[in-house]
Amino acid sequence: MLDRLRHHGHAVTLDLAEVTFMDSTGLTTLMDAQVHAERNGWSFAVRRPSPAVRRVFELAGMDRFLTE
């Protein structure tokens, strides 16, 4: 879905407040989207991470990509 939205130039903001579990696969998917956004001027943001999501991002040293 992210690839399709990116291909069509749609801005994406993911609200992760209700996400109760995220593993490295989810983190990798979101980080790949962030890299594509930075390279191509695509608007992509991850906001309102649940405590579980925030923890995964913090452990990976990627919490700077989160917005409240």
C-alpha positions in Angstrom: 0.0 0.0 0.0 2.8 2.4 0.8 4.5 1.7 -2.5 1.2 2.5 -4.3 0.7 5.7 -2.4 4.3 6.8 -3.0 4.0 6.0 -6.7 1.0 8.3 -7.0 2.6 11.0 -4.9 0.1 10.9 -2.1 1.2 12.3 1.2 1.0 9.7 4.0 0.8 10.2 7.8 0.6 7.0 9.8 -1.1 7.3 13.3 0.2 4.4 15.3 -1.5 5.3 18.6 -3.4 2.0 18.6 -0.7 -0.3 17.4 0.1 -2.8 20.2 3.0 -4.7 18.5 5.7 -4.0 16.0 8.7 -6.1 15.1 11.7 -5.5 13.0 9.7 -6.1 9.8 7.4 -3.2 10.6 10.3 -1.0 11.5 12.1 -1.8 8.3 9.0 -1.1 6.2 8.6 2.3 7.9 12.3 3.2 7.6 12.3 2.2 3.9 9.4 4.6 3.4 11.2 7.3 5.2 14.3 6.9 3.1 12.2 7.1 -0.1 10.5 10.2 1.2 13.8 11.9 1.9 15.2 11.0 -1.5 12.2 11.9 -3.5 10.5 14.7 -1.7 7.5 12.5 -0.8 5.6 13.5 2.3 5.7 10.7 4.9 5.4 10.8 8.6 4.8 8.5 11.6 3.0 10.1 14.4 1.5 9.3 17.9 3.4 6.0 18.4 2.0 3.7 21.0 4.4 2.8 23.9 5.2 -0.5 22.1 6.0 1.2 18.8 8.1 3.9 20.5 10.1 1.3 22.3 11.0 -0.5 19.0 12.0 2.8 17.4 14.1 3.7 20.5 15.9 0.4 20.6 16.8 0.8 16.9 17.9 4.4 17.5 15.3 5.7 15.1 13.0 7.6 17.4 13.9 10.9 15.8 11.6 9.9 12.9 8.5 9.9 15.2 6.3 12.9 15.6 3.8 13.5 18.3 
